[in-house]
Amino acid sequence: MQTNRIYMEAIKSGKDVRRYVRINVIGENGAGKSSLIRRLLGQDIDAVRRTDGIDIINNIQIRTSDGEWIVNKDVTEMKSADFVECGLWNFAGHKDYYATHQNFLTPHVIYLLVSDISKDSTFTYYDHDDEGFDSIGNHVDFWFDSINSLCRDSTGYKLNPPIIMVCTHSDKYESSEKLKARECEYKDNFDRNIRFHKKGGHMRRDLHFISNTKSDEKDIQALKEDISKLADSMDYFAVALPTKWIQLELKLSNLKNSNTNILPFEEIRKRAQEILPDEKELLSFLNYQHTIRNILFFEDIRDYIILNPNWLVKCFGCLVFNERYNERSDKTSSPTERYQMKNTGELTDEIIDLMFEKDPDIASGQYKTYILAVMERFGMIVKLQRKASDNDGCQISKSYFMPSLIKKQLISVKTIKKICRTIACNASPWLTLEFEFLSLSYANHILFDYLREYTIWERDSVDVATYHSVLMDLCEKIEELGGQLKQNINYQIKAKCSNGDYSKMSGRISLEELTEACEVGQYLCGEHSCMHKTDEMKKTWISLDNTTNAISY
């Protein structure tokens, strides 16, 4: 590949080892992530504020000889080989950000998962809807599933990337006896539902129980030592890179430290001229920096380079939080526009301008087109292309749509059935895909993909080949989306009788299960407790042999 060739040529001119560990701090809203970070950095917690998007702190070094953390906002380069650079990424806990966070979760980091010990820690089935995160146990389960989908390698029973669990708010318990009892209860619940399952292999060390307001410094020191030992033991935190690349990365870091969030590509090219005069090598360097999410850069839309990824997330935050509408936006946008945004995720150009006014860096409109293009590339927003018929050209929608704002199940199963009866059409069995884990935005992304590419058509009859074609197309879309997010995906293809409720698990059946349950051309439906014809399934969705799909990256 050309990229590898360019990299090897760059290595020949000199290489150095980039020693950098990134720590992603994740967890539910209000768990105390920001306070914990300030304690790790030796700062007071009086000035803690809510995190919007992602807060990135890069002025940290870890001394490998003793694990000591050194924080110095003036540090711009390694002092010696005895130090490892460290970056802390604090991910906002508000659920509206979760789908966006998926774009910034990578396999080569340490995850610090923070949980409030004082809240309900029961683990129940969750399906990512607004009601699905009732307990802290569900939050913890969700994050373990998310990180497990990034798994690339393992050592024995240990899976990477590693997770360290930190349980906060222990100061809410009046006595040491009550606290000890709660710790035992939480640990037992965690072991039973997480640690003793496959995804528990990501867990490192034991649980850390900490109060951000009352804990001894030794509790914080123990956590820092665990992080330091883990950072020292992970091979992928020391990467051999061309010396020129490391020099240019330091130059970009200086720009970030001066609060420069975005620059034109031509400006970056001029600043890099002395270090990387060859444009092909510069593009290879920028693509690598994008892969590790140090910057955001797309070669085919290279008007600008976003130096600080958090800035894009904050731009997205301007759009996602409906409750932050100010009086002016209520007066200057119509009730219809506000309703469409809050319920269908539709963003008109007027709404986007109003919401972007919250951020002075983008209020001028200078970067608006580029920001929207990058958001679209990441799947944060989409713009539809509609066809009136197969013979018509595409008409691009004037509005964007935000998948994370779409209310779940805008049309109920009952309504769908009523429509089918009204127009006297035949309904096929339901096609259902059961995933081991599905990222929050997958379903909406796939929905918009269909809306962009296809129009509704009528057929007197549909043959088996058509069902096969639709199913294969869907599987290809899932694989493509998994590739974009670099996630491992496991799912099983099943079907359910046309009179059933697709949202209920009972009654869903795979080809293997159907074959085993078949009796004289019939099978027992799990939802209705009566016999249905086997042909209704085999002549539609599940006559294929590959009923289990696994996609790995």
C-alpha positions in Angstrom: 0.0 0.0 0.0 1.2 3.5 -0.8 0.7 4.7 2.8 3.0 2.0 4.2 5.6 2.7 1.6 5.6 6.4 2.5 5.9 5.5 6.2 8.8 3.2 5.5 10.6 5.9 3.5 10.1 8.3 6.4 11.5 5.8 8.9 14.7 5.6 6.8 15.5 9.2 7.5 15.4 8.6 11.2 13.0 7.3 13.8 12.2 7.9 17.4 9.8 6.3 19.9 6.7 8.1 20.7 5.7 7.2 24.3 2.2 8.4 24.9 -0.6 6.9 27.0 -4.2 8.2 26.6 -6.7 7.7 29.3 -10.4 7.9 28.5 -12.5 8.8 31.5 -16.1 7.6 30.9 -19.3 7.0 33.0 -22.8 8.3 33.6 -23.7 11.9 34.2 -22.9 13.2 37.7 -20.6 10.2 38.6 -17.8 12.6 39.6 -15.5 12.2 36.6 -14.3 15.8 36.5 -13.7 15.9 40.3 -11.7 12.6 40.1 -9.5 14.0 37.3 -8.8 17.1 39.4 -7.8 15.0 42.3 -5.5 12.9 40.1 -3.9 16.1 39.0 -3.5 17.4 42.6 -6.1 20.2 42.1 -8.9 21.3 44.3 -12.5 20.4 43.3 -14.1 23.7 44.1 -14.1 25.0 40.5 -15.5 21.8 39.0 -18.0 22.4 36.1 -20.1 20.2 34.0 -18.3 18.7 31.0 -19.6 19.7 27.6 -18.5 17.1 25.0 -14.9 16.1 25.7 -12.4 17.9 27.9 -8.8 17.0 26.8 -5.8 17.6 29.2 -2.4 16.9 27.6 0.1 18.5 30.0 0.9 15.4 32.0 3.9 13.1 32.2 4.3 9.8 34.1 7.8 8.9 35.4 8.4 5.3 34.6 10.9 4.7 37.4 8.4 5.3 40.2 5.0 6.0 38.5 5.0 9.6 39.7 2.6 12.0 37.9 4.1 15.3 36.9 1.6 18.1 35.8 3.1 21.2 34.1 1.0 23.2 31.7 4.3 24.5 30.1 5.5 21.0 29.1 5.6 20.7 25.3 8.1 17.8 24.9 9.6 14.8 26.6 12.2 15.7 29.1 13.9 12.2 29.0 13.3 8.6 28.1 12.2 8.1 31.7 8.9 9.9 31.1 5.7 8.9 29.3 3.4 11.6 28.0 -0.2 11.3 29.2 -3.4 12.7 27.9 -6.7 12.6 29.9 -9.9 12.7 27.8 -13.0 13.4 30.0 -16.1 12.3 28.2 -19.4 14.1 29.1 -21.8 11.7 30.8 -25.0 13.2 29.3 -26.7 10.4 27.3 -27.2 12.7 24.3 -23.5 12.6 23.7 -23.2 8.8 23.8 -23.7 8.2 20.1 -21.1 10.9 19.3 -18.6 9.5 21.7 -18.5 6.3 19.7 -16.4 8.2 17.1 -13.7 8.9 19.6 -13.5 5.5 21.4 -10.3 3.8 20.2 -8.7 0.4 21.1 -5.3 1.7 22.1 -6.1 3.6 25.3 -6.8 2.9 29.0 -10.4 3.4 30.1 -11.3 4.7 33.5 -14.9 3.8 34.1 -16.4 5.9 36.9 -19.6 4.9 38.7 -21.7 6.4 41.5 -21.8 3.7 44.2 -24.7 5.3 46.0 -27.1 4.7 43.1 -29.0 1.6 42.1 -26.5 -0.9 40.7 -28.8 -3.6 39.5 -28.2 -5.1 36.1 -31.3 -5.5 33.9 -31.9 -5.9 30.2 -31.5 -2.6 28.4 -32.2 -1.7 24.7 -30.6 1.8 24.6 -33.9 3.7 24.7 -34.5 6.5 27.1 -35.9 4.1 29.7 -33.1 1.6 29.2 -30.6 3.3 31.6 -32.6 3.3 34.8 -29.7 1.9 36.9 -26.0 2.5 37.2 -25.6 -1.2 36.5 -27.0 -0.6 33.0 -24.6 2.3 32.4 -21.6 0.1 33.5 -22.9 -2.8 31.3 -23.3 -0.4 28.3 -19.7 0.9 28.6 -18.2 -2.6 29.0 -20.2 -3.7 25.9 -19.0 -0.6 24.0 -15.4 -1.1 24.8 -15.6 -4.9 24.2 -16.7 -4.1 20.6 -13.3 -2.4 20.1 -11.3 -5.5 21.3 -8.4 -6.2 19.0 -6.1 -8.5 20.9 -5.8 -10.3 24.2 -3.3 -12.0 26.5 -4.7 -15.1 28.0 -8.0 -14.2 29.6 -7.1 -10.5 29.6 -8.7 -8.4 26.8 -7.6 -5.1 25.4 -8.3 -2.2 25.7 -8.1 -2.4 29.5 -10.6 -0.9 32.0 -10.1 0.3 35.5 -13.3 0.7 37.5 -13.6 3.6 40.0 -16.6 3.8 42.3 -17.2 7.3 43.7 -19.5 9.0 46.2 -18.6 6.8 49.1 -18.9 9.9 51.3 -22.7 9.6 51.1 -22.6 6.7 53.6 -22.9 7.8 57.3 -20.8 5.0 58.8 -17.9 2.8 57.8 -20.1 -0.2 58.4 -22.8 0.9 55.9 -20.1 1.8 53.4 -18.4 -1.6 53.8 -21.8 -3.3 53.3 -22.5 -1.3 50.2 -19.0 -2.0 48.8 -19.5 -5.7 49.2 -23.0 -5.5 47.6 -21.7 -3.5 44.7 -18.7 -5.8 44.2 -20.9 -8.9 44.3 -23.3 -7.4 41.8 -20.4 -6.4 39.5 -18.6 -9.8 39.7 -21.8 -11.7 38.9 -22.9 -9.5 35.9 -19.6 -8.3 34.5 -16.3 -9.7 35.8 -17.3 -13.4 35.4 -18.4 -12.9 31.8 -16.2 -12.7 28.7 -16.3 -8.9 28.6 -15.0 -8.9 32.2 -11.6 -9.7 30.7 -11.1 -6.0 30.0 -11.1 -5.4 33.8 -7.8 -4.6 35.4 -7.0 -4.6 39.1 -9.7 -4.5 41.7 -12.5 -2.0 42.1 -11.4 1.4 43.5 -13.8 2.9 46.0 -13.1 6.6 46.4 -14.8 9.7 47.8 -13.8 12.8 45.8 -14.4 15.0 48.9 -13.2 12.8 51.8 -10.8 10.1 50.6 -7.3 9.9 51.9 -4.6 10.9 49.4 -3.5 7.2 49.6 -6.6 6.1 47.8 -5.8 8.5 44.9 -2.2 7.5 45.0 -3.2 3.8 44.7 -5.3 4.6 41.6 -2.4 6.6 40.0 0.0 3.7 40.7 -2.4 1.2 39.0 -2.7 3.5 36.0 1.1 4.0 35.8 1.8 0.2 36.0 -0.7 -0.5 33.4 0.6 2.2 31.1 4.2 0.8 31.5 3.0 -2.7 30.7 1.2 -2.0 27.4 3.4 -2.3 24.4 1.3 -0.2 22.1 1.9 2.9 24.2 5.5 3.0 22.8 5.4 3.5 19.0 8.3 3.9 16.6 7.6 6.9 14.4 9.7 8.9 11.9 11.5 11.6 13.9 10.0 14.3 11.5 6.5 13.1 12.4 7.2 13.5 16.1 8.6 17.0 15.5 5.5 18.1 13.5 3.2 16.6 16.2 4.9 18.8 18.8 4.4 21.8 16.5 0.7 21.0 16.3 0.5 20.6 20.0 1.9 24.1 20.5 -0.9 25.4 18.2 -3.5 23.5 20.3 -2.0 24.9 23.5 -2.5 28.4 22.1 -6.2 27.7 21.7 -6.1 27.3 18.0 -8.9 24.9 17.2 -9.0 24.9 13.4 -6.7 26.0 10.6 -6.9 25.9 6.8 -5.0 23.0 5.2 -2.8 25.4 3.3 -1.8 27.1 6.5 -0.8 23.7 8.0 1.1 22.9 4.8 3.1 26.1 5.0 3.9 25.6 8.7 5.1 22.0 8.0 7.2 23.0 5.0 10.6 22.9 6.8 9.8 19.5 8.5 7.7 17.7 5.9 8.1 19.4 2.5 6.7 16.4 0.6 2.9 16.7 0.4 2.3 12.9 0.2 4.2 12.3 3.4 2.4 15.2 5.0 -1.0 13.6 4.1 0.3 10.3 5.5 1.2 12.0 8.8 -2.2 13.8 9.0 -4.1 10.6 8.3 -2.2 8.8 11.1 -2.9 11.7 13.5 -6.6 11.4 12.5 -6.6 7.6 13.2 -5.4 8.2 16.8 -7.8 11.1 17.0 -5.1 13.7 17.8 -6.7 15.8 15.0 -9.6 15.4 12.6 -8.7 15.4 8.9 -10.4 14.0 5.8 -8.2 14.0 2.7 -11.2 14.4 0.4 -12.5 17.5 2.2 -9.2 19.0 3.2 -10.3 22.7 3.3 -9.5 22.8 7.0 -7.9 20.6 9.7 -9.5 20.5 13.2 -6.6 20.5 15.6 -8.8 20.0 18.7 -11.4 17.2 18.4 -13.2 18.5 21.4 -14.1 21.6 19.4 -16.1 19.6 16.9 -17.9 17.8 19.8 -18.8 21.2 21.3 -20.2 22.3 17.9 -22.3 19.2 17.9 -23.4 20.1 21.5 -24.7 23.4 20.2 -27.2 21.3 18.1 -28.0 18.4 20.4 -29.3 20.1 23.6 -32.9 21.3 22.8 -33.4 22.6 26.4 -30.8 25.3 25.8 -33.0 27.2 23.3 -32.8 30.8 24.3 -35.7 33.3 24.0 -34.4 34.6 20.7 -34.4 31.2 19.0 -38.0 30.6 20.3 -39.1 33.9 18.7 -37.2 33.6 15.4 -37.9 29.9 14.6 -41.4 28.6 13.9 -43.1 26.1 16.3 -43.1 23.6 13.4 -39.3 23.8 13.1 -38.8 23.4 16.9 -41.3 20.4 16.9 -39.5 18.8 14.0 -36.1 19.1 15.6 -37.2 17.7 19.0 -39.2 14.8 17.6 -37.9 13.8 14.2 -34.3 15.2 14.5 -34.8 17.6 11.5 -32.5 20.6 11.5 -33.4 23.4 9.1 -30.7 25.8 8.0 -32.3 28.5 10.2 -32.3 26.3 13.3 -28.6 25.4 12.7 -27.6 29.1 12.4 -29.5 29.9 15.7 -28.0 27.0 17.6 -24.4 27.8 16.3 -24.8 31.3 17.7 -24.0 29.8 21.2 -20.4 29.4 20.1 -18.5 32.6 19.2 -15.9 30.6 17.2 -18.6 29.4 14.7 -21.2 32.1 15.0 -19.7 34.0 12.1 -20.5 31.2 9.7 -16.9 31.0 8.4 -16.6 27.3 9.2 -20.2 26.3 9.0 -20.1 24.4 5.7 -17.0 22.5 6.7 -18.2 21.6 10.2 -21.5 20.2 8.8 -19.5 18.2 6.2 -17.3 16.6 9.0 -20.3 16.0 11.2 -22.0 14.2 8.2 -18.8 12.2 7.6 -18.9 11.0 11.3 -22.6 10.2 11.0 -23.6 12.9 13.6 -26.0 14.4 11.0 -27.3 13.2 7.6 -28.7 14.9 4.6 -31.3 12.9 2.6 -31.4 12.5 -1.2 -35.0 11.7 -2.2 -36.4 10.2 -5.4 -40.0 10.6 -6.4 -39.5 7.4 -8.6 -36.8 5.2 -10.0 -36.7 7.4 -13.2 -36.3 10.7 -11.4 -33.0 12.3 -10.4 -32.1 12.8 -6.7 -33.5 15.8 -4.9 -31.2 16.7 -1.9 -33.1 17.7 1.2 -32.6 21.3 2.4 -32.6 20.1 6.0 -30.2 17.9 7.9 -31.3 15.2 10.3 -29.7 14.2 13.6 -30.1 10.5 14.3 -29.5 10.9 18.0 -32.5 13.2 18.4 -35.0 10.8 16.8 -37.6 9.7 19.2 -37.8 5.9 19.4 -40.6 4.2 17.4 -42.4 7.2 16.0 -44.8 4.8 14.4 -46.1 1.9 16.6 -46.5 -1.7 15.5 -50.3 -1.2 15.9 -50.3 1.7 13.4 -48.2 -0.2 10.9 -50.7 -3.1 11.0 -53.6 -0.8 10.7 -52.1 0.8 7.6 -51.5 -2.6 6.0 -55.1 -3.6 6.6 -56.4 -0.3 5.2 -54.6 -0.6 1.9 -55.3 -4.4 1.7 -51.7 -5.5 1.3 -49.9 -8.6 2.5 -47.4 -8.3 5.2 -44.3 -10.5 5.3 -42.9 -12.0 8.5 -40.8 -9.5 10.5 -37.1 -9.6 9.8 -35.2 -9.2 13.1 -31.4 -9.0 13.7 -30.4 -9.9 17.3 -27.1 -8.2 18.2 -24.8 -9.1 21.1 -24.3 -5.3 21.3 -25.4 -2.5 19.1 -24.1 1.0 19.2 -26.7 3.7 19.9 -26.8 5.2 16.5 -26.7 2.1 14.2 -30.4 1.7 13.6 -31.0 5.3 12.7 -27.9 5.5 10.4 -29.1 2.4 8.5 -32.6 3.9 8.3 -31.3 7.1 6.8 -29.1 5.1 4.4 -32.3 3.5 3.1 -34.1 6.8 2.8 -31.2 8.3 0.9 -31.0 5.4 -1.6 -34.4 4.0 -2.1 -38.0 4.9 -2.8 -41.1 2.9 -1.8 -42.3 0.6 -4.6 -45.3 -1.7 -5.1 -45.2 -5.3 -6.3 -48.0 -7.7 -6.9 -45.8 -10.5 -5.6 -42.3 -10.9 -4.2 -40.1 -13.9 -4.9 -37.5 -15.5 -2.6 -34.6 -13.8 -4.5 -36.0 -10.4 -3.7 -36.0 -11.2 0.1 -32.5 -12.5 -0.3 -31.4 -9.3 -2.0 -32.9 -7.1 0.6 -31.3 -9.1 3.5 -27.9 -9.2 1.9 -28.1 -5.4 1.2 -28.9 -4.8 4.9 -26.0 -7.1 6.1 -23.6 -5.1 3.8 -24.8 -1.8 5.2 -24.1 -3.1 8.8 -20.6 -4.3 7.7 -19.9 -0.9 6.1 -21.0 0.9 9.2 -19.0 -1.4 11.5 -15.9 -0.6 9.3 -16.4 3.1 9.8 -16.6 2.8 13.6 -14.0 0.0 13.7 -16.2 -2.1 15.9 -16.6 -5.9 16.2 -20.2 -6.9 15.5 -22.0 -10.1 16.2 -25.6 -10.7 15.3 -28.1 -13.5 14.4 -30.6 -13.3 11.6 -34.1 -14.3 12.8 -37.7 -13.8 11.7 -41.1 -13.5 13.4 -44.6 -14.1 12.2 -46.4 -11.1 10.6 -49.0 -10.9 13.4 -46.3 -10.7 16.1 -44.7 -7.7 17.8 -41.2 -7.5 16.5 -40.0 -5.7 19.6 -40.7 -8.8 21.8 -38.1 -11.5 21.8 -40.5 -14.4 22.2 -41.5 -15.8 18.9 -38.3 -14.8 17.0 -36.8 -17.8 15.3 -33.6 -18.6 13.3 -33.2 -21.0 10.5 -31.5 -23.6 12.8 -34.3 -23.2 15.4 -37.0 -23.4 12.7 -35.5 -26.6 11.3 -35.4 -28.2 14.8 -39.0 -27.1 15.6 -40.6 -28.0 12.3 -43.4 -30.6 12.5 -45.1 -31.5 9.2 -44.5 -28.1 7.7 -45.4 -26.2 10.8 -43.7 -24.8 13.9 -44.9 -23.6 17.3 -44.9 -19.7 17.6 -43.4 -18.6 20.9 -45.5 -15.4 21.1 -48.9 -16.8 20.1 -48.5 -20.4 21.4 -50.0 -21.8 18.2 -48.8 -23.5 15.0 -47.7 -21.4 12.0 -46.6 -22.5 8.5 -42.9 -23.0 8.1 -43.0 -21.8 4.5 -43.9 -18.3 5.6 -40.4 -18.1 7.1 -38.4 -20.2 4.6 -39.8 -18.4 1.5 -39.0 -15.0 2.9 -36.2 -14.1 5.3 -34.4 -17.1 6.8 -33.8 -19.6 4.0 -30.2 -18.6 3.9 -27.5 -20.7 5.5 -25.5 -17.9 7.1 -27.9 -16.9 9.9 -25.1 -15.8 12.2 -22.8 -13.0 11.2 -19.6 -11.8 12.9 -17.7 -8.8 11.6 -14.3 -8.0 13.1 -11.8 -5.2 12.4 
